[in-house]
Amino acid sequence: MESITGLIDELENLPAQGRNLFDSIFRIWRYTGHLKVPPSFRSKIREYYGERGEDECRAIERIKMQTIVNTFNIWTGEAALFNQLRAGRPRQNREQSVGTRERLFSRIEQAKRGCDFCDPVAHTPEDVFGRIKGKHCITASNIAKYDAYNAVVIFNRHNPLEFDRKEFFDYVDVGLEWCRKVHEHDQDFKYPFFTWNCLEKAGASQIHGHAQVLVARKMPYAKVLALSEVSQRYKRETKMRYFDVLYKVHESVGLAVMRKQIKVLMYLTPIKEKEMMIVSSSMSADLKSTMFKVLRSYIDELGVMSFNLSIAIPPIGTEDGELPIIARIVDRGDVFSLSSDFGGMELYGTSVLASDPCSTFRVARRSIEMT
Ligand SMILES: [Zn+2]
């Protein structure tokens, strides 16, 4: 599938069994939005939305009829609106991207001045049971906690966008070790959650590279619990496993790949741009490696500067976890733009998407399939 606008045609070509499976989770609609362009605005249209080498008339024709694809997951209630026009907007050329990256790296470098996380032992609190120290990071107790148990995994490197495989593995391992330590310290706390908000656009208050780890007590965090309930209800009503089918239906339209038992899905109802879902039965080296490859591909090839990586992990010390490990990665947009990527639609309506999941997946997939 070339573009998300071709999704309905792709579905029509699926064999009946594949189509039924798809319909057991998703509904898809395609609409056309129309508008009129006053003569005084014609040249601006070309300036704003014209593609390279395209004349004014052609650009206006595209604007006058816009294809919208609406995806809806009937189990989770998640939905997305993809607009072909937004997906087709000309991207920054390579020189501009390099310029943006240099500007960002220089801003990150400047933030070293007075950075508490550059000297975490002296300038951050520790947990009552001490710190977990890895080769490339160390934990601190979050000074203003999200929840009763909440640590910050502070990377040795200041720049959060510069990390290699060994470093990334260490960040995750240290985070999980901290979760186990919490459970050892207080057995009522058993639902681990790892989340990396990279740079301010993604919710970070410090530029210095760091992730957050938490362990919840009574139940998993709300959205993880909701997903767990969906998975149970799906099994009860269809006798099939939700995440297996979710993977299969994405694969059937060319938006998923499995490598070494790790399922990678370019999720059809993303919360925001380029949302990737990675599913694994355990926190294996292959899972960490896949997350690493996706992140590096997003940063190095797709120019992502700010992102959230969240990993929902089954409960510690019990066998009653319904869910596999689910990692989700989402692009949070241009760090130099003042406008937020989340508006009223994302908060209270349906998420609106500008990037095309098909083109994102083509790039990320190459990286995932590399050994
Ligand atoms: Zn720093």
Residues whose N, C-alpha, C, O or C-beta is under 5 A from the ligand:
A	BS01	ZN	K112 C115 F117 C118 H158 H208
